Amino acid sequence: MSTKRKTTVAVIFGGRSVEHDVSVVTGHQVIRAFDPERYDVVPVYIDREGRWLTGDPLLELKHFNNEIASYKGVMSAILSPATNHHGLIINPTSGRFEKSEIKRLDVVFPAIHGTHGEDGTLQGLFELADVPYVGCGVLASAIANDKIVTKDVLRQYGIPVVDDVHFTRAEWLENPDAIIQRITEKLSYPLFIKPATTGSSIGIGRAEDEILLRASIDVATHFDQRVLVEGAVTNCVEINCAVLGNSPDIRASALEQPVSWEAFLTYEEKYLRGGEGMKSAERLIPAPISPELTQQIQDYARRAFQAIEGRGTARIDFLVRPDAGEVYLNEMNTLPGSLAFYLWQEENLSPSAVVDQLVKLAQDAHIEKRRSTYNYQTNLIAQTAARGLKGLKGTKSTRQAN
């Protein structure tokens, strides 16, 4: 009797990002969700300097309190962009007494938040390697990771967002008074100041006056070269919704209302109060709003995910004035903290069932990708070689201009 081969999944976490520690926790939550009877999980840790490591010691969260690379069994690794490798090269710079090894992968599961992981850069590597991977592709990841671009796209699809002013770090350093004038002419206090591409509330400030506004912008420019300033939606609650699926078949989760004693959920409230990421924050599930408003938010969540060409999963956060029936999409997270497992549990989906579906969605997306033609051969090279490069269109006019 034959035994079905396990699916080999590389879970990648850590990364060169201010959200590094959050990613380590998320990565281990994902690893823990996989059924060891059906999956061979390969941990891949990217340290703060960008070095890739793998090995069984990475499966123990307690090891990350020390220098992880010093543990026996931890080896350097890279994900090869060459399609013939289709996986990890372990000990890629091996010497006389070491040997390189190729670890074939069926699926890659990125669990990196923010820069160099959730922004499309890592997804580009997966595309080159031609390996199925969980979650949004290059375009959707890049859009959702950038709060400014996200709002521009959503406006085109008729999804309401808060008014804003955005600018670059260079513009701020050159003429801060002009930036302040732009902000105060369009928006009213209180204001929220956000780096364009960070998450987990890192670098975000709230300003009630110009002094705090200037100070918050200074902080934000340390985390990103572009800054977003938004008018605060007063007397509102935060409502979050997760989505799961590949377009056009997208499922929306139950809604949650996070409970915070601050004006917005800080990093400490999200991750340090209970030790299990967003799961530990206080929340009301389902959110105490009307069925009609619930349906409207779920519809906005599905539409927004389709607007960015999303696939896999995301958590989409809204600002809502229930009494007035006003809804504003605040942020899209293509790799939500703890993968929003707690929201799907309300839909009778266990963490194991969620990662199962995400792996299947990744494989489906890869099958769809392979339906496209990438190898297209012509006789252009032979013809150009025969007549010389001088025959290329535009060469003559360029010489005349010189």
DRENDO-1510 file (C-alpha; in Angstrom, 1 decimal, always signed):
<recs>
REC; n; res; u; v; w
REC; 1; MET; +0.0; +0.0; +0.0 .
REC; 2; SER; +1.5; +3.3; -1.1 .
REC; 3; THR; +1.7; +6.3; +1.2 .
REC; 4; LYS; +0.9; +9.7; -0.3 .
REC; 5; ARG; +3.9; +12.0; -0.3 .
REC; 6; LYS; +3.8; +14.9; +2.0 .
REC; 7; THR; +3.5; +18.4; +0.6 .
REC; 8; THR; +6.8; +20.3; +1.3 .
REC; 9; VAL; +6.1; +23.9; +2.4 .
REC; 10; ALA; +8.7; +26.5; +3.2 .
REC; 11; VAL; +7.5; +29.1; +5.7 .
REC; 12; ILE; +9.6; +32.2; +5.4 .
REC; 13; PHE; +9.6; +34.7; +8.3 .
REC; 14; GLY; +11.7; +37.5; +9.9 .
REC; 15; GLY; +13.0; +39.8; +7.3 .
REC; 16; ARG; +14.7; +43.3; +7.0 .
REC; 17; SER; +11.7; +45.2; +8.3 .
REC; 18; VAL; +10.6; +47.1; +11.4 .
REC; 19; GLU; +8.0; +44.4; +11.8 .
REC; 20; HIS; +10.6; +41.7; +12.1 .
REC; 21; ASP; +9.6; +40.4; +15.5 .
REC; 22; VAL; +5.9; +40.3; +14.6 .
REC; 23; SER; +6.8; +38.3; +11.5 .
REC; 24; VAL; +8.7; +35.7; +13.6 .
REC; 25; VAL; +5.6; +35.2; +15.8 .
REC; 26; THR; +3.3; +35.0; +12.7 .
REC; 27; GLY; +5.7; +32.5; +11.1 .
REC; 28; HIS; +5.5; +30.2; +14.1 .
REC; 29; GLN; +1.8; +30.5; +14.2 .
REC; 30; VAL; +1.6; +29.4; +10.6 .
REC; 31; ILE; +4.1; +26.5; +11.2 .
REC; 32; ARG; +2.0; +25.3; +14.1 .
REC; 33; ALA; -1.1; +25.3; +12.0 .
REC; 34; PHE; +0.2; +22.7; +9.5 .
REC; 35; ASP; -0.8; +19.1; +10.0 .
REC; 36; PRO; +2.6; +17.2; +10.3 .
REC; 37; GLU; +1.0; +14.1; +8.9 .
REC; 38; ARG; +0.3; +15.8; +5.6 .
REC; 39; TYR; +3.0; +18.5; +5.4 .
REC; 40; ASP; +6.8; +18.7; +5.6 .
REC; 41; VAL; +7.3; +22.2; +6.9 .
REC; 42; VAL; +10.7; +23.8; +6.2 .
REC; 43; PRO; +11.4; +26.9; +8.4 .
REC; 44; VAL; +13.3; +29.7; +6.6 .
REC; 45; TYR; +14.4; +32.6; +8.7 .
REC; 46; ILE; +15.6; +35.9; +7.2 .
REC; 47; ASP; +17.5; +37.8; +9.9 .
REC; 48; ARG; +17.6; +41.5; +10.4 .
REC; 49; GLU; +20.6; +41.9; +8.1 .
REC; 50; GLY; +19.0; +39.9; +5.3 .
REC; 51; ARG; +20.8; +36.5; +5.8 .
REC; 52; TRP; +18.7; +33.4; +5.0 .
REC; 53; LEU; +18.8; +30.5; +7.4 .
REC; 54; THR; +17.1; +27.1; +7.7 .
REC; 55; GLY; +17.2; +24.2; +10.1 .
REC; 56; ASP; +15.2; +22.5; +12.9 .
REC; 57; PRO; +16.3; +24.9; +15.6 .
REC; 58; LEU; +14.3; +27.6; +13.8 .
REC; 59; LEU; +11.1; +25.6; +14.8 .
REC; 60; GLU; +11.6; +26.7; +18.5 .
REC; 61; LEU; +10.5; +30.2; +19.2 .
REC; 62; LYS; +12.6; +30.4; +22.4 .
REC; 63; HIS; +15.8; +30.1; +20.3 .
REC; 64; PHE; +15.2; +33.6; +18.9 .
REC; 65; ASN; +16.1; +35.2; +22.2 .
REC; 66; ASN; +19.8; +34.5; +21.3 .
REC; 67; GLU; +22.0; +34.4; +18.3 .
REC; 68; ILE; +20.1; +31.9; +16.2 .
REC; 69; ALA; +22.8; +31.2; +13.7 .
REC; 70; SER; +25.0; +29.7; +16.5 .
REC; 71; TYR; +22.7; +26.8; +17.1 .
REC; 72; LYS; +23.8; +23.4; +15.8 .
REC; 73; GLY; +21.8; +22.5; +12.7 .
REC; 74; VAL; +21.2; +26.0; +11.5 .
REC; 75; MET; +22.5; +26.4; +7.9 .
REC; 76; SER; +22.6; +29.2; +5.4 .
REC; 77; ALA; +20.2; +29.0; +2.5 .
REC; 78; ILE; +18.9; +30.9; -0.5 .
REC; 79; LEU; +15.8; +30.5; -2.6 .
REC; 80; SER; +17.2; +29.9; -6.1 .
REC; 81; PRO; +15.6; +32.1; -8.9 .
REC; 82; ALA; +16.6; +29.4; -11.4 .
REC; 83; THR; +13.6; +27.4; -12.4 .
REC; 84; ASN; +15.6; +24.1; -12.6 .
REC; 85; HIS; +16.2; +24.2; -8.8 .
REC; 86; HIS; +12.6; +24.8; -7.8 .
REC; 87; GLY; +13.6; +25.3; -4.2 .
REC; 88; LEU; +16.2; +26.1; -1.5 .
REC; 89; ILE; +19.9; +25.8; -2.0 .
REC; 90; ILE; +21.2; +24.9; +1.5 .
REC; 91; ASN; +24.8; +25.8; +2.3 .
REC; 92; PRO; +25.1; +27.7; -1.1 .
REC; 93; THR; +28.7; +28.8; -0.3 .
REC; 94; SER; +29.9; +25.5; +0.9 .
REC; 95; GLY; +33.7; +24.9; +1.3 .
REC; 96; ARG; +35.9; +21.8; +1.3 .
REC; 97; PHE; +34.2; +20.1; +4.3 .
REC; 98; GLU; +30.6; +21.1; +3.4 .
REC; 99; LYS; +28.2; +20.1; +0.6 .
REC; 100; SER; +25.5; +22.2; -1.0 .
REC; 101; GLU; +22.0; +20.6; -1.0 .
REC; 102; ILE; +18.9; +21.4; -3.0 .
REC; 103; LYS; +15.6; +21.2; -1.1 .
REC; 104; ARG; +12.8; +20.9; -3.5 .
REC; 105; LEU; +9.7; +22.9; -2.5 .
REC; 106; ASP; +6.0; +22.4; -3.5 .
REC; 107; VAL; +4.8; +25.7; -2.0 .
REC; 108; VAL; +6.3; +28.7; -0.4 .
REC; 109; PHE; +4.4; +30.4; +2.4 .
REC; 110; PRO; +5.7; +33.9; +3.1 .
REC; 111; ALA; +5.0; +35.2; +6.6 .
REC; 112; ILE; +6.9; +38.4; +6.4 .
REC; 113; HIS; +5.2; +41.7; +7.3 .
REC; 114; GLY; +6.0; +45.0; +5.6 .
REC; 115; THR; +9.1; +45.9; +3.8 .
REC; 116; HIS; +11.1; +43.3; +1.8 .
REC; 117; GLY; +8.3; +40.7; +2.2 .
REC; 118; GLU; +4.8; +42.0; +2.0 .
REC; 119; ASP; +5.5; +44.7; -0.6 .
REC; 120; GLY; +6.0; +42.5; -3.7 .
REC; 121; THR; +9.8; +42.2; -3.6 .
REC; 122; LEU; +9.8; +38.6; -2.2 .
REC; 123; GLN; +6.8; +37.7; -4.4 .
REC; 124; GLY; +9.0; +38.8; -7.4 .
REC; 125; LEU; +11.6; +36.2; -6.4 .
REC; 126; PHE; +8.9; +33.5; -6.2 .
REC; 127; GLU; +7.7; +34.4; -9.7 .
REC; 128; LEU; +11.3; +34.1; -11.0 .
REC; 129; ALA; +11.7; +30.7; -9.3 .
REC; 130; ASP; +8.4; +29.6; -10.7 .
REC; 131; VAL; +7.3; +28.1; -7.3 .
REC; 132; PRO; +3.7; +28.3; -6.1 .
REC; 133; TYR; +3.4; +30.7; -3.2 .
REC; 134; VAL; +0.7; +31.7; -0.8 .
REC; 135; GLY; -1.0; +35.1; -0.9 .
REC; 136; CYS; -1.1; +38.1; -3.1 .
REC; 137; GLY; +1.1; +38.5; -6.2 .
REC; 138; VAL; +3.6; +41.2; -7.0 .
REC; 139; LEU; +1.1; +43.9; -8.0 .
REC; 140; ALA; -1.5; +43.3; -5.3 .
REC; 141; SER; +1.2; +43.1; -2.6 .
REC; 142; ALA; +2.9; +46.3; -3.8 .
REC; 143; ILE; -0.4; +48.2; -4.0 .
REC; 144; ALA; -1.7; +47.1; -0.6 .
REC; 145; ASN; +1.6; +47.8; +1.1 .
REC; 146; ASP; +1.5; +51.4; +0.0 .
REC; 147; LYS; -1.2; +53.4; +1.8 .
REC; 148; ILE; -1.1; +56.2; -0.7 .
REC; 149; VAL; -1.4; +54.0; -3.8 .
REC; 150; THR; -4.1; +51.9; -2.1 .
REC; 151; LYS; -6.3; +55.0; -1.7 .
REC; 152; ASP; -5.8; +56.1; -5.3 .
REC; 153; VAL; -6.9; +52.6; -6.5 .
REC; 154; LEU; -9.9; +52.3; -4.2 .
REC; 155; ARG; -11.2; +55.8; -5.1 .
REC; 156; GLN; -11.3; +54.6; -8.8 .
REC; 157; TYR; -13.5; +51.7; -7.7 .
REC; 158; GLY; -15.9; +53.8; -5.7 .
REC; 159; ILE; -14.8; +52.5; -2.3 .
REC; 160; PRO; -14.8; +55.3; +0.3 .
REC; 161; VAL; -11.5; +56.4; +1.9 .
REC; 162; VAL; -10.6; +59.3; +4.2 .
REC; 163; ASP; -9.3; +62.6; +2.7 .
REC; 164; ASP; -5.5; +63.0; +2.9 .
REC; 165; VAL; -2.4; +64.9; +2.0 .
REC; 166; HIS; +0.8; +63.1; +1.1 .
REC; 167; PHE; +4.3; +64.2; +0.4 .
REC; 168; THR; +7.9; +63.0; +0.3 .
REC; 169; ARG; +10.6; +63.2; +2.9 .
REC; 170; ALA; +12.6; +65.4; +0.5 .
REC; 171; GLU; +9.7; +67.8; +0.2 .
REC; 172; TRP; +9.4; +68.0; +4.0 .
REC; 173; LEU; +13.1; +68.6; +4.6 .
REC; 174; GLU; +13.2; +71.3; +1.9 .
REC; 175; ASN; +10.1; +73.3; +2.9 .
REC; 176; PRO; +8.2; +72.1; +6.0 .
REC; 177; ASP; +6.2; +75.3; +6.2 .
REC; 178; ALA; +4.7; +74.8; +2.8 .
REC; 179; ILE; +3.8; +71.2; +3.7 .
REC; 180; ILE; +2.0; +72.4; +6.9 .
REC; 181; GLN; +0.1; +74.9; +4.8 .
REC; 182; ARG; -1.0; +72.3; +2.4 .
REC; 183; ILE; -2.2; +70.1; +5.2 .
REC; 184; THR; -4.1; +72.8; +7.1 .
REC; 185; GLU; -5.8; +74.2; +4.0 .
REC; 186; LYS; -7.3; +70.8; +3.2 .
REC; 187; LEU; -7.7; +69.0; +6.5 .
REC; 188; SER; -8.7; +69.8; +10.1 .
REC; 189; TYR; -7.4; +68.6; +13.4 .
REC; 190; PRO; -7.1; +66.0; +14.8 .
REC; 191; LEU; -4.9; +64.4; +12.2 .
REC; 192; PHE; -3.2; +61.0; +11.8 .
REC; 193; ILE; +0.3; +60.9; +10.4 .
REC; 194; LYS; +1.5; +57.6; +8.8 .
REC; 195; PRO; +4.6; +56.4; +7.0 .
REC; 196; ALA; +3.3; +55.2; +3.6 .
REC; 197; THR; +4.5; +51.6; +3.8 .
REC; 198; THR; +4.8; +50.5; +7.4 .
REC; 199; GLY; +2.3; +48.4; +9.4 .
REC; 200; SER; +1.7; +47.3; +13.0 .
REC; 201; SER; +1.1; +51.0; +13.9 .
REC; 202; ILE; +4.9; +51.6; +13.8 .
REC; 203; GLY; +5.7; +55.3; +13.1 .
REC; 204; ILE; +2.0; +56.4; +13.3 .
REC; 205; GLY; +1.1; +59.5; +15.3 .
REC; 206; ARG; -1.9; +61.5; +16.1 .
REC; 207; ALA; -1.8; +65.3; +16.2 .
REC; 208; GLU; -4.1; +67.8; +17.8 .
REC; 209; ASP; -2.1; +70.9; +16.9 .
REC; 210; GLU; +0.8; +72.0; +14.7 .
REC; 211; ILE; +3.5; +71.3; +17.3 .
REC; 212; LEU; +2.5; +67.6; +17.4 .
REC; 213; LEU; +1.9; +67.5; +13.7 .
REC; 214; ARG; +5.5; +68.6; +13.0 .
REC; 215; ALA; +6.9; +66.2; +15.5 .
REC; 216; SER; +4.8; +63.3; +14.2 .
REC; 217; ILE; +5.9; +64.0; +10.6 .
REC; 218; ASP; +9.6; +64.0; +11.8 .
REC; 219; VAL; +9.0; +60.6; +13.3 .
REC; 220; ALA; +7.2; +59.2; +10.2 .
REC; 221; THR; +10.1; +60.3; +7.9 .
REC; 222; HIS; +12.5; +58.1; +9.8 .
REC; 223; PHE; +10.5; +55.1; +8.7 .
REC; 224; ASP; +9.6; +55.9; +5.1 .
REC; 225; GLN; +10.5; +58.4; +2.3 .
REC; 226; ARG; +6.8; +59.2; +1.8 .
REC; 227; VAL; +4.3; +60.3; +4.4 .
REC; 228; LEU; +0.5; +60.3; +4.5 .
REC; 229; VAL; -1.6; +62.7; +6.6 .
REC; 230; GLU; -5.2; +62.0; +7.1 .
REC; 231; GLY; -8.1; +63.7; +8.7 .
REC; 232; ALA; -9.3; +61.8; +11.8 .
REC; 233; VAL; -12.7; +60.2; +11.6 .
REC; 234; THR; -14.1; +61.2; +15.0 .
REC; 235; ASN; -16.7; +59.2; +17.0 .
REC; 236; CYS; -16.0; +56.1; +15.0 .
REC; 237; VAL; -15.1; +52.5; +15.7 .
REC; 238; GLU; -12.6; +50.2; +13.9 .
REC; 239; ILE; -14.2; +47.2; +12.2 .
REC; 240; ASN; -12.0; +44.5; +10.5 .
REC; 241; CYS; -12.9; +41.9; +8.0 .
REC; 242; ALA; -10.7; +39.1; +6.6 .
REC; 243; VAL; -11.1; +37.7; +3.0 .
REC; 244; LEU; -10.1; +34.4; +1.6 .
REC; 245; GLY; -10.0; +33.2; -2.0 .
REC; 246; ASN; -8.9; +33.9; -5.5 .
REC; 247; SER; -10.9; +36.3; -7.6 .
REC; 248; PRO; -13.8; +36.2; -8.4 .
REC; 249; ASP; -14.6; +33.6; -5.6 .
REC; 250; ILE; -13.8; +35.6; -2.5 .
REC; 251; ARG; -15.2; +34.8; +0.9 .
REC; 252; ALA; -15.6; +37.4; +3.7 .
REC; 253; SER; -15.2; +36.5; +7.4 .
REC; 254; ALA; -17.2; +37.5; +10.4 .
REC; 255; LEU; -16.4; +41.1; +11.5 .
REC; 256; GLU; -14.5; +42.2; +14.6 .
REC; 257; GLN; -14.4; +45.4; +16.6 .
REC; 258; PRO; -11.0; +45.8; +18.4 .
REC; 259; VAL; -11.4; +47.4; +21.8 .
REC; 260; SER; -8.7; +50.0; +22.7 .
REC; 261; TRP; -8.2; +52.6; +25.4 .
REC; 262; GLU; -6.1; +54.7; +23.0 .
REC; 263; ALA; -7.2; +56.7; +19.9 .
REC; 264; PHE; -5.9; +53.8; +17.8 .
REC; 265; LEU; -4.4; +50.4; +18.4 .
REC; 266; THR; -0.7; +50.8; +19.2 .
REC; 267; TYR; +2.0; +48.2; +18.6 .
REC; 268; GLU; +2.0; +47.4; +22.3 .
REC; 269; GLU; -1.8; +46.8; +22.3 .
REC; 270; LYS; -1.7; +44.6; +19.2 .
REC; 271; TYR; +1.3; +42.4; +20.2 .
REC; 272; LEU; +2.6; +42.8; +23.7 .
REC; 273; ARG; -0.4; +42.5; +26.0 .
REC; 274; GLY; -1.2; +38.8; +25.5 .
REC; 275; GLY; +1.8; +37.3; +23.6 .
REC; 276; GLU; +0.0; +35.9; +20.6 .
REC; 277; GLY; -0.2; +38.8; +18.1 .
REC; 278; MET; -3.5; +40.3; +17.1 .
REC; 279; LYS; -5.3; +37.3; +18.6 .
REC; 280; SER; -4.5; +38.6; +22.1 .
REC; 281; ALA; -5.9; +42.1; +21.6 .
REC; 282; GLU; -9.4; +42.7; +23.2 .
REC; 283; ARG; -12.1; +42.5; +20.6 .
REC; 284; LEU; -15.8; +42.0; +20.0 .
REC; 285; ILE; -16.7; +39.2; +17.5 .
REC; 286; PRO; -19.0; +39.5; +15.8 .
REC; 287; ALA; -18.9; +43.3; +15.7 .
REC; 288; PRO; -22.0; +44.8; +17.4 .
REC; 289; ILE; -23.3; +46.5; +14.3 .
REC; 290; SER; -26.5; +46.0; +12.2 .
REC; 291; PRO; -26.8; +43.2; +9.7 .
REC; 292; GLU; -27.1; +45.8; +6.9 .
REC; 293; LEU; -23.9; +47.5; +7.9 .
REC; 294; THR; -22.1; +44.1; +8.3 .
REC; 295; GLN; -23.1; +43.1; +4.8 .
REC; 296; GLN; -22.0; +46.5; +3.4 .
REC; 297; ILE; -18.5; +46.2; +5.0 .
REC; 298; GLN; -18.1; +42.6; +3.8 .
REC; 299; ASP; -19.1; +43.7; +0.3 .
REC; 300; TYR; -16.5; +46.6; +0.4 .
REC; 301; ALA; -13.9; +44.1; +1.6 .
REC; 302; ARG; -14.5; +41.7; -1.3 .
REC; 303; ARG; -14.6; +44.5; -3.8 .
REC; 304; ALA; -11.4; +46.1; -2.5 .
REC; 305; PHE; -9.6; +42.7; -2.7 .
REC; 306; GLN; -10.7; +42.3; -6.3 .
REC; 307; ALA; -9.7; +45.9; -7.1 .
REC; 308; ILE; -6.0; +45.2; -6.3 .
REC; 309; GLU; -6.1; +41.8; -8.0 .
REC; 310; GLY; -5.7; +40.1; -4.6 .
REC; 311; ARG; -5.6; +36.4; -4.0 .
REC; 312; GLY; -5.2; +34.1; -1.0 .
REC; 313; THR; -6.0; +36.2; +2.0 .
REC; 314; ALA; -6.0; +39.6; +3.6 .
REC; 315; ARG; -7.4; +41.5; +6.5 .
REC; 316; ILE; -9.1; +44.8; +5.6 .
REC; 317; ASP; -9.6; +47.4; +8.2 .
REC; 318; PHE; -12.5; +50.0; +8.2 .
REC; 319; LEU; -13.4; +53.1; +10.2 .
REC; 320; VAL; -17.1; +53.2; +10.8 .
REC; 321; ARG; -19.7; +55.6; +12.3 .
REC; 322; PRO; -22.5; +53.1; +12.9 .
REC; 323; ASP; -25.1; +55.7; +13.8 .
REC; 324; ALA; -24.5; +57.7; +10.6 .
REC; 325; GLY; -23.9; +54.6; +8.5 .
REC; 326; GLU; -20.6; +56.0; +7.3 .
REC; 327; VAL; -17.8; +53.5; +6.3 .
REC; 328; TYR; -14.2; +54.3; +5.2 .
REC; 329; LEU; -11.7; +51.7; +4.2 .
REC; 330; ASN; -8.6; +52.4; +6.3 .
REC; 331; GLU; -6.0; +49.8; +5.5 .
REC; 332; MET; -5.4; +46.5; +3.6 .
REC; 333; ASN; -3.1; +43.9; +5.1 .
REC; 334; THR; -2.1; +41.1; +2.7 .
REC; 335; LEU; -0.4; +39.3; +5.5 .
REC; 336; PRO; -2.5; +40.0; +8.6 .
REC; 337; GLY; -1.1; +39.4; +12.0 .
REC; 338; SER; -1.7; +35.8; +13.2 .
REC; 339; LEU; -3.2; +35.4; +9.7 .
REC; 340; ALA; -6.6; +36.4; +11.1 .
REC; 341; PHE; -7.1; +32.8; +12.3 .
REC; 342; TYR; -9.3; +34.0; +15.1 .
REC; 343; LEU; -11.8; +35.5; +12.5 .
REC; 344; TRP; -12.0; +32.4; +10.5 .
REC; 345; GLN; -12.6; +30.3; +13.6 .
REC; 346; GLU; -15.9; +32.2; +13.9 .
REC; 347; GLU; -16.7; +30.8; +10.5 .
REC; 348; ASN; -15.9; +27.2; +11.7 .
REC; 349; LEU; -12.5; +27.2; +9.9 .
REC; 350; SER; -9.6; +26.0; +12.1 .
REC; 351; PRO; -6.1; +27.3; +11.6 .
REC; 352; SER; -5.3; +24.0; +9.9 .
REC; 353; ALA; -8.2; +24.4; +7.5 .
REC; 354; VAL; -7.1; +27.9; +6.7 .
REC; 355; VAL; -3.5; +27.0; +5.8 .
REC; 356; ASP; -4.9; +24.0; +3.8 .
REC; 357; GLN; -7.0; +26.4; +1.7 .
REC; 358; LEU; -4.2; +28.9; +1.3 .
REC; 359; VAL; -1.9; +26.1; -0.1 .
REC; 360; LYS; -4.6; +25.0; -2.5 .
REC; 361; LEU; -5.3; +28.6; -3.6 .
REC; 362; ALA; -1.5; +29.0; -4.2 .
REC; 363; GLN; -1.4; +25.9; -6.3 .
REC; 364; ASP; -4.5; +27.0; -8.3 .
REC; 365; ALA; -2.9; +30.4; -9.0 .
REC; 366; HIS; +0.3; +28.7; -10.2 .
REC; 367; ILE; -1.7; +26.5; -12.5 .
REC; 368; GLU; -3.5; +29.5; -13.9 .
REC; 369; LYS; -0.1; +31.3; -14.4 .
REC; 370; ARG; +1.3; +28.4; -16.4 .
REC; 371; ARG; -1.6; +28.8; -18.9 .
REC; 372; SER; +0.2; +31.9; -20.1 .
REC; 373; THR; +2.9; +31.7; -22.8 .
REC; 374; TYR; +6.4; +32.9; -21.8 .
REC; 375; ASN; +8.6; +31.1; -24.3 .
REC; 376; TYR; +8.1; +33.0; -27.6 .
REC; 377; GLN; +10.8; +32.4; -30.2 .
REC; 378; THR; +11.4; +34.4; -33.4 .
REC; 379; ASN; +14.2; +34.8; -35.9 .
REC; 380; LEU; +15.0; +38.4; -34.7 .
REC; 381; ILE; +18.3; +37.5; -33.3 .
REC; 382; ALA; +19.5; +35.6; -36.4 .
REC; 383; GLN; +18.4; +38.4; -38.6 .
REC; 384; THR; +20.0; +41.1; -36.5 .
REC; 385; ALA; +23.3; +39.1; -36.3 .
REC; 386; ALA; +23.3; +38.8; -40.1 .
REC; 387; ARG; +22.8; +42.5; -40.8 .
REC; 388; GLY; +24.5; +43.9; -37.7 .
REC; 389; LEU; +23.3; +46.1; -34.9 .
REC; 390; LYS; +23.5; +49.2; -37.0 .
REC; 391; GLY; +20.3; +48.0; -38.7 .
REC; 392; LEU; +18.2; +48.5; -35.5 .
REC; 393; LYS; +15.5; +51.0; -35.7 .
REC; 394; GLY; +16.5; +54.3; -34.2 .
REC; 395; THR; +20.3; +53.8; -34.5 .
REC; 396; LYS; +20.7; +56.1; -37.5 .
REC; 397; SER; +18.8; +59.0; -36.0 .
REC; 398; THR; +20.7; +58.7; -32.8 .
REC; 399; ARG; +24.0; +59.1; -34.7 .
REC; 400; GLN; +22.7; +62.1; -36.5 .
REC; 401; ALA; +21.7; +63.7; -33.3 .
REC; 402; ASN; +25.3; +63.2; -32.0 .
</recs>
